[in-house]
Amino acid sequence: MLGVFMMACTSNKKESESEEPEVMPVNVMGEVTSYATDSTDMVGYMAFDANDSTKRPGILVVHEWWGHNEYSRMRTDMLAELGYVALAVDMYGDGKQAAHPEEAGEFAGMVMSNLDEATSRFDAALATLKSHPNVDAENIGAIGYCFGGSVVLSMANAGYDLDAVAAFHAGLRLPIMPDSGAVKAKVLVANGGADPFIAEQHIIDYKAAMDAAGAEYKYVSYDSAVHAFTSKGADSLGTKFSLPLAYDAEADSASWEEMKALFSEAF
């Protein structure tokens, strides 16, 4: 009888040890998300894994100077696939998109020349992201491309409570430069070494300012990459508008891996 009892216990133990919690496949859900400042309505896009209700870091995604478009939404979905909740930000308001570089420059200039409005729009996006039920509000990052890269670097310099910031092909002549001890985020800048929009002096000045502020940052330059190297649409836009834009698959992949390593360290 004792032998039967022991066999039953052993059998039950093995069954319980073999049972593992079911791992649900990632199911990225994206939804248009409206939010606003006191003066501007904005159209964002939130993406998250619908099969995971646990709290996780939230990431803001700030668009290129073309505006909030499918490219920034694609990157937002990619972050959701990695397990983050991500919000594609609308810095221009009303979901405006530029159809021509002159219009894009005008839109971007209006934001960068009015820092009060720029920070209000960033604040509204940040509050919207933090309010998502799956976001751990104590773990927040931001990424940005081109104009958006300059935005997230400026917000990091302003002392926003961000854990990690990654900027891709970002301009470095920023409207906000850091004071000593101001930068709380770990910062990654991934730029093209052949980008004609980024002068060597801009890089020297940026690094000097970050060093003086005691910021934790990494500057990565991809030798042959030019502006907009992460966007597969860059080639056609460069041809259409006679601009030095080109996709670089190697630099795109490498910079994304750099971002993933940054987030793994920060979160």
Secondary structure as UniProt FT lines:
FT   HELIX           2..18
FT   STRAND          28..36
FT   STRAND          41..49
FT   TURN            50..51
FT   STRAND          56..62
FT   TURN            65..66
FT   HELIX           70..81
FT   TURN            82..83
FT   STRAND          85..88
FT   TURN            94..95
FT   HELIX           101..112
FT   HELIX           115..130
FT   TURN            133..134
FT   STRAND          135..145
FT   HELIX           147..157
FT   TURN            158..159
FT   STRAND          164..168
FT   TURN            180..181
FT   STRAND          186..192
FT   TURN            193..194
FT   TURN            196..197
FT   HELIX           200..213
FT   STRAND          217..222
FT   TURN            223..224
FT   TURN            228..230
FT   TURN            232..233
FT   HELIX           234..241
FT   HELIX           249..266
//
